[in-house]
């Protein structure tokens, strides 16, 4: 179990800095999607 957890932490460290711009764009897309959903409600 601890080995798996450390592997996940390493993956997060490697992943996070590289696609930072992509994640920001995804966040904006999610916000727009949420606004559309709220508008439909």
N, CA, C and O atoms as a Tripos MOL2 file, in Angstrom:
@<TRIPOS>MOLECULE
protein
  164   163    41     0     0
PROTEIN
NO_CHARGES

@<TRIPOS>ATOM
      1 N           0.8190   -1.2240    0.0000 N.3       1 UNK1
      2 CA          0.0000    0.0000    0.0000 C.3       1 UNK1
      3 C           0.8550    1.2770    0.0000 C.2       1 UNK1
      4 O           0.6220    2.1540   -0.8310 O.2       1 UNK1
      5 N           1.8350    1.4080    0.9060 N.am      2 UNK2
      6 CA          2.6560    2.6390    0.9100 C.3       2 UNK2
      7 C           3.4020    2.8390   -0.4040 C.2       2 UNK2
      8 O           3.6140    3.9720   -0.8350 O.2       2 UNK2
      9 N           3.7970    1.7450   -1.0390 N.am      3 UNK3
     10 CA          4.5140    1.8750   -2.3160 C.3       3 UNK3
     11 C           3.6030    2.5190   -3.3540 C.2       3 UNK3
     12 O           4.0230    3.4180   -4.0830 O.2       3 UNK3
     13 N           2.3450    2.0540   -3.4210 N.am      4 UNK4
     14 CA          1.3970    2.6100   -4.3840 C.3       4 UNK4
     15 C           1.1920    4.0950   -4.1290 C.2       4 UNK4
     16 O           1.1450    4.8890   -5.0690 O.2       4 UNK4
     17 N           1.0680    4.4750   -2.8530 N.am      5 UNK5
     18 CA          0.8400    5.8800   -2.5130 C.3       5 UNK5
     19 C           2.0070    6.7420   -2.9870 C.2       5 UNK5
     20 O           1.7980    7.8130   -3.5570 O.2       5 UNK5
     21 N           3.2470    6.2750   -2.7510 N.am      6 UNK6
     22 CA          4.4120    7.0570   -3.1750 C.3       6 UNK6
     23 C           4.4380    7.1770   -4.6990 C.2       6 UNK6
     24 O           4.8000    8.2230   -5.2380 O.2       6 UNK6
     25 N           4.0480    6.0930   -5.3960 N.am      7 UNK7
     26 CA          4.0060    6.1620   -6.8580 C.3       7 UNK7
     27 C           3.0140    7.2240   -7.3040 C.2       7 UNK7
     28 O           3.3050    7.9970   -8.2160 O.2       7 UNK7
     29 N           1.8320    7.2730   -6.6640 N.am      8 UNK8
     30 CA          0.8250    8.2720   -7.0250 C.3       8 UNK8
     31 C           1.3730    9.6710   -6.7950 C.2       8 UNK8
     32 O           1.1560   10.5610   -7.6170 O.2       8 UNK8
     33 N           2.0800    9.8790   -5.6930 N.am      9 UNK9
     34 CA          2.6520   11.1990   -5.4100 C.3       9 UNK9
     35 C           3.6400   11.5940   -6.5050 C.2       9 UNK9
     36 O           3.6350   12.7370   -6.9620 O.2       9 UNK9
     37 N           4.4890   10.6540   -6.9280 N.am     10 UNK10
     38 CA          5.4500   10.9500   -7.9890 C.3      10 UNK10
     39 C           4.7130   11.3180   -9.2760 C.2      10 UNK10
     40 O           5.0960   12.2650   -9.9620 O.2      10 UNK10
     41 N           3.6580   10.5710   -9.6030 N.am     11 UNK11
     42 CA          2.8920   10.8770  -10.8100 C.3      11 UNK11
     43 C           2.3250   12.2880  -10.7270 C.2      11 UNK11
     44 O           2.3820   13.0400  -11.7000 O.2      11 UNK11
     45 N           1.7740   12.6530   -9.5620 N.am     12 UNK12
     46 CA          1.2130   13.9970   -9.4110 C.3      12 UNK12
     47 C           2.3000   15.0530   -9.5930 C.2      12 UNK12
     48 O           2.0760   16.0720  -10.2460 O.2      12 UNK12
     49 N           3.4700   14.8100   -9.0180 N.am     13 UNK13
     50 CA          4.5630   15.7830   -9.1410 C.3      13 UNK13
     51 C           4.9620   15.9450  -10.6070 C.2      13 UNK13
     52 O           5.1980   17.0600  -11.0720 O.2      13 UNK13
     53 N           5.0370   14.8270  -11.3330 N.am     14 UNK14
     54 CA          5.4530   14.8960  -12.7450 C.3      14 UNK14
     55 C           4.3390   15.5430  -13.5740 C.2      14 UNK14
     56 O           4.6090   16.3540  -14.4600 O.2      14 UNK14
     57 N           3.0930   15.1830  -13.2830 N.am     15 UNK15
     58 CA          1.9810   15.6490  -14.1060 C.3      15 UNK15
     59 C           1.7100   17.1330  -13.8880 C.2      15 UNK15
     60 O           1.5110   17.8680  -14.8560 O.2      15 UNK15
     61 N           1.6990   17.5830  -12.6470 N.am     16 UNK16
     62 CA          1.1590   18.9010  -12.3370 C.3      16 UNK16
     63 C           1.8350   20.0480  -13.0920 C.2      16 UNK16
     64 O           1.1320   20.8230  -13.7400 O.2      16 UNK16
     65 N           3.1600   20.1970  -13.0430 N.am     17 UNK17
     66 CA          3.7890   21.3630  -13.6800 C.3      17 UNK17
     67 C           3.6870   21.3410  -15.2040 C.2      17 UNK17
     68 O           3.6000   22.4010  -15.8230 O.2      17 UNK17
     69 N           3.6950   20.1690  -15.8160 N.am     18 UNK18
     70 CA          3.7450   20.1050  -17.2870 C.3      18 UNK18
     71 C           2.4430   20.6230  -17.9150 C.2      18 UNK18
     72 O           2.5030   21.5820  -18.6850 O.2      18 UNK18
     73 N           1.2530   20.0310  -17.6230 N.am     19 UNK19
     74 CA          0.0340   20.4830  -18.3070 C.3      19 UNK19
     75 C          -0.7040   21.5640  -17.5150 C.2      19 UNK19
     76 O          -1.9330   21.5540  -17.4570 O.2      19 UNK19
     77 N           0.0360   22.5000  -16.9040 N.am     20 UNK20
     78 CA         -0.6090   23.5380  -16.1050 C.3      20 UNK20
     79 C          -1.5390   24.3820  -16.9780 C.2      20 UNK20
     80 O          -2.6470   24.7300  -16.5700 O.2      20 UNK20
     81 N          -1.0690   24.7060  -18.1870 N.am     21 UNK21
     82 CA         -1.8890   25.5190  -19.0870 C.3      21 UNK21
     83 C          -3.1380   24.7490  -19.4980 C.2      21 UNK21
     84 O          -4.2310   25.3110  -19.5620 O.2      21 UNK21
     85 N          -2.9660   23.4560  -19.7750 N.am     22 UNK22
     86 CA         -4.1130   22.6400  -20.1770 C.3      22 UNK22
     87 C          -5.1520   22.6040  -19.0650 C.2      22 UNK22
     88 O          -6.3460   22.7550  -19.3210 O.2      22 UNK22
     89 N          -4.6980   22.4050  -17.8290 N.am     23 UNK23
     90 CA         -5.6390   22.3270  -16.7190 C.3      23 UNK23
     91 C          -6.3780   23.6530  -16.5560 C.2      23 UNK23
     92 O          -7.5730   23.6610  -16.2600 O.2      23 UNK23
     93 N          -5.6780   24.7750  -16.7470 N.am     24 UNK24
     94 CA         -6.3320   26.0790  -16.6430 C.3      24 UNK24
     95 C          -7.4300   26.1890  -17.6890 C.2      24 UNK24
     96 O          -8.5330   26.6440  -17.3880 O.2      24 UNK24
     97 N          -7.1320   25.7720  -18.9280 N.am     25 UNK25
     98 CA         -8.1480   25.8040  -19.9770 C.3      25 UNK25
     99 C          -9.3030   24.8850  -19.6360 C.2      25 UNK25
    100 O         -10.4590   25.2260  -19.8900 O.2      25 UNK25
    101 N          -9.0120   23.7240  -19.0650 N.am     26 UNK26
    102 CA        -10.0690   22.7890  -18.6930 C.3      26 UNK26
    103 C         -10.9400   23.3950  -17.6070 C.2      26 UNK26
    104 O         -12.1590   23.2230  -17.6210 O.2      26 UNK26
    105 N         -10.3170   24.1150  -16.6490 N.am     27 UNK27
    106 CA        -11.0870   24.7460  -15.5740 C.3      27 UNK27
    107 C         -12.0510   25.7680  -16.1550 C.2      27 UNK27
    108 O         -13.2170   25.8230  -15.7640 O.2      27 UNK27
    109 N         -11.5580   26.5880  -17.1020 N.am     28 UNK28
    110 CA        -12.4300   27.5720  -17.7330 C.3      28 UNK28
    111 C         -13.5760   26.8670  -18.4450 C.2      28 UNK28
    112 O         -14.7220   27.3080  -18.3510 O.2      28 UNK28
    113 N         -13.2880   25.7820  -19.1550 N.am     29 UNK29
    114 CA        -14.3240   25.0210  -19.8500 C.3      29 UNK29
    115 C         -15.3460   24.4730  -18.8650 C.2      29 UNK29
    116 O         -16.5490   24.5130  -19.1240 O.2      29 UNK29
    117 N         -14.8670   23.9600  -17.7320 N.am     30 UNK30
    118 CA        -15.7820   23.4320  -16.7220 C.3      30 UNK30
    119 C         -16.6660   24.5410  -16.1670 C.2      30 UNK30
    120 O         -17.8610   24.3400  -15.9520 O.2      30 UNK30
    121 N         -16.0730   25.7210  -15.9320 N.am     31 UNK31
    122 CA        -16.8540   26.8420  -15.4230 C.3      31 UNK31
    123 C         -17.9510   27.2120  -16.4110 C.2      31 UNK31
    124 O         -19.0880   27.4590  -16.0100 O.2      31 UNK31
    125 N         -17.6190   27.2540  -17.7020 N.am     32 UNK32
    126 CA        -18.6340   27.5810  -18.7190 C.3      32 UNK32
    127 C         -19.7080   26.5110  -18.7400 C.2      32 UNK32
    128 O         -20.8960   26.8210  -18.8320 O.2      32 UNK32
    129 N         -19.2990   25.2530  -18.6550 N.am     33 UNK33
    130 CA        -20.2690   24.1530  -18.6490 C.3      33 UNK33
    131 C         -21.1980   24.2800  -17.4380 C.2      33 UNK33
    132 O         -22.4070   24.0820  -17.5590 O.2      33 UNK33
    133 N         -20.6390   24.6090  -16.2790 N.am     34 UNK34
    134 CA        -21.4580   24.7790  -15.0800 C.3      34 UNK34
    135 C         -22.4460   25.9230  -15.2650 C.2      34 UNK34
    136 O         -23.6100   25.8080  -14.8790 O.2      34 UNK34
    137 N         -21.9900   27.0240  -15.8510 N.am     35 UNK35
    138 CA        -22.8820   28.1540  -16.0900 C.3      35 UNK35
    139 C         -24.0190   27.7410  -17.0090 C.2      35 UNK35
    140 O         -25.1680   28.1190  -16.7810 O.2      35 UNK35
    141 N         -23.7090   26.9640  -18.0510 N.am     36 UNK36
    142 CA        -24.7480   26.4930  -18.9710 C.3      36 UNK36
    143 C         -25.7410   25.5990  -18.2370 C.2      36 UNK36
    144 O         -26.9510   25.7140  -18.4330 O.2      36 UNK36
    145 N         -25.2230   24.7010  -17.3850 N.am     37 UNK37
    146 CA        -26.1050   23.7990  -16.6310 C.3      37 UNK37
    147 C         -27.0150   24.6160  -15.7080 C.2      37 UNK37
    148 O         -28.2150   24.3590  -15.6170 O.2      37 UNK37
    149 N         -26.4230   25.6040  -15.0260 N.am     38 UNK38
    150 CA        -27.2290   26.4320  -14.1230 C.3      38 UNK38
    151 C         -28.2730   27.2140  -14.9140 C.2      38 UNK38
    152 O         -29.3940   27.4040  -14.4420 O.2      38 UNK38
    153 N         -27.9120   27.6670  -16.1130 N.am     39 UNK39
    154 CA        -28.8700   28.4010  -16.9430 C.3      39 UNK39
    155 C         -30.0290   27.4760  -17.3160 C.2      39 UNK39
    156 O         -31.1840   27.9020  -17.3350 O.2      39 UNK39
    157 N         -29.7200   26.2110  -17.6120 N.am     40 UNK40
    158 CA        -30.7820   25.2640  -17.9730 C.3      40 UNK40
    159 C         -31.6870   25.0030  -16.7690 C.2      40 UNK40
    160 O         -32.8990   24.8500  -16.9190 O.2      40 UNK40
    161 N         -31.0940   24.9530  -15.5780 N.am     41 UNK41
    162 CA        -31.9110   24.7410  -14.3820 C.3      41 UNK41
    163 C         -32.8610   25.9200  -14.1890 C.2      41 UNK41
    164 O         -33.6390   25.9360  -13.2350 O.2      41 UNK41
@<TRIPOS>BOND
     1     1     2 1
     2     2     3 1
     3     3     4 2
     4     3     5 am
     5     5     6 1
     6     6     7 1
     7     7     8 2
     8     7     9 am
     9     9    10 1
    10    10    11 1
    11    11    12 2
    12    11    13 am
    13    13    14 1
    14    14    15 1
    15    15    16 2
    16    15    17 am
    17    17    18 1
    18    18    19 1
    19    19    20 2
    20    19    21 am
    21    21    22 1
    22    22    23 1
    23    23    24 2
    24    23    25 am
    25    25    26 1
    26    26    27 1
    27    27    28 2
    28    27    29 am
    29    29    30 1
    30    30    31 1
    31    31    32 2
    32    31    33 am
    33    33    34 1
    34    34    35 1
    35    35    36 2
    36    35    37 am
    37    37    38 1
    38    38    39 1
    39    39    40 2
    40    39    41 am
    41    41    42 1
    42    42    43 1
    43    43    44 2
    44    43    45 am
    45    45    46 1
    46    46    47 1
    47    47    48 2
    48    47    49 am
    49    49    50 1
    50    50    51 1
    51    51    52 2
    52    51    53 am
    53    53    54 1
    54    54    55 1
    55    55    56 2
    56    55    57 am
    57    57    58 1
    58    58    59 1
    59    59    60 2
    60    59    61 am
    61    61    62 1
    62    62    63 1
    63    63    64 2
    64    63    65 am
    65    65    66 1
    66    66    67 1
    67    67    68 2
    68    67    69 am
    69    69    70 1
    70    70    71 1
    71    71    72 2
    72    71    73 am
    73    73    74 1
    74    74    75 1
    75    75    76 2
    76    75    77 am
    77    77    78 1
    78    78    79 1
    79    79    80 2
    80    79    81 am
    81    81    82 1
    82    82    83 1
    83    83    84 2
    84    83    85 am
    85    85    86 1
    86    86    87 1
    87    87    88 2
    88    87    89 am
    89    89    90 1
    90    90    91 1
    91    91    92 2
    92    91    93 am
    93    93    94 1
    94    94    95 1
    95    95    96 2
    96    95    97 am
    97    97    98 1
    98    98    99 1
    99    99   100 2
   100    99   101 am
   101   101   102 1
   102   102   103 1
   103   103   104 2
   104   103   105 am
   105   105   106 1
   106   106   107 1
   107   107   108 2
   108   107   109 am
   109   109   110 1
   110   110   111 1
   111   111   112 2
   112   111   113 am
   113   113   114 1
   114   114   115 1
   115   115   116 2
   116   115   117 am
   117   117   118 1
   118   118   119 1
   119   119   120 2
   120   119   121 am
   121   121   122 1
   122   122   123 1
   123   123   124 2
   124   123   125 am
   125   125   126 1
   126   126   127 1
   127   127   128 2
   128   127   129 am
   129   129   130 1
   130   130   131 1
   131   131   132 2
   132   131   133 am
   133   133   134 1
   134   134   135 1
   135   135   136 2
   136   135   137 am
   137   137   138 1
   138   138   139 1
   139   139   140 2
   140   139   141 am
   141   141   142 1
   142   142   143 1
   143   143   144 2
   144   143   145 am
   145   145   146 1
   146   146   147 1
   147   147   148 2
   148   147   149 am
   149   149   150 1
   150   150   151 1
   151   151   152 2
   152   151   153 am
   153   153   154 1
   154   154   155 1
   155   155   156 2
   156   155   157 am
   157   157   158 1
   158   158   159 1
   159   159   160 2
   160   159   161 am
   161   161   162 1
   162   162   163 1
   163   163   164 2
@<TRIPOS>SUBSTRUCTURE
     1 UNK1         2 RESIDUE 1 A UNK
     2 UNK2         6 RESIDUE 1 A UNK
     3 UNK3        10 RESIDUE 1 A UNK
     4 UNK4        14 RESIDUE 1 A UNK
     5 UNK5        18 RESIDUE 1 A UNK
     6 UNK6        22 RESIDUE 1 A UNK
     7 UNK7        26 RESIDUE 1 A UNK
     8 UNK8        30 RESIDUE 1 A UNK
     9 UNK9        34 RESIDUE 1 A UNK
    10 UNK10       38 RESIDUE 1 A UNK
    11 UNK11       42 RESIDUE 1 A UNK
    12 UNK12       46 RESIDUE 1 A UNK
    13 UNK13       50 RESIDUE 1 A UNK
    14 UNK14       54 RESIDUE 1 A UNK
    15 UNK15       58 RESIDUE 1 A UNK
    16 UNK16       62 RESIDUE 1 A UNK
    17 UNK17       66 RESIDUE 1 A UNK
    18 UNK18       70 RESIDUE 1 A UNK
    19 UNK19       74 RESIDUE 1 A UNK
    20 UNK20       78 RESIDUE 1 A UNK
    21 UNK21       82 RESIDUE 1 A UNK
    22 UNK22       86 RESIDUE 1 A UNK
    23 UNK23       90 RESIDUE 1 A UNK
    24 UNK24       94 RESIDUE 1 A UNK
    25 UNK25       98 RESIDUE 1 A UNK
    26 UNK26      102 RESIDUE 1 A UNK
    27 UNK27      106 RESIDUE 1 A UNK
    28 UNK28      110 RESIDUE 1 A UNK
    29 UNK29      114 RESIDUE 1 A UNK
    30 UNK30      118 RESIDUE 1 A UNK
    31 UNK31      122 RESIDUE 1 A UNK
    32 UNK32      126 RESIDUE 1 A UNK
    33 UNK33      130 RESIDUE 1 A UNK
    34 UNK34      134 RESIDUE 1 A UNK
    35 UNK35      138 RESIDUE 1 A UNK
    36 UNK36      142 RESIDUE 1 A UNK
    37 UNK37      146 RESIDUE 1 A UNK
    38 UNK38      150 RESIDUE 1 A UNK
    39 UNK39      154 RESIDUE 1 A UNK
    40 UNK40      158 RESIDUE 1 A UNK
    41 UNK41      162 RESIDUE 1 A UNK
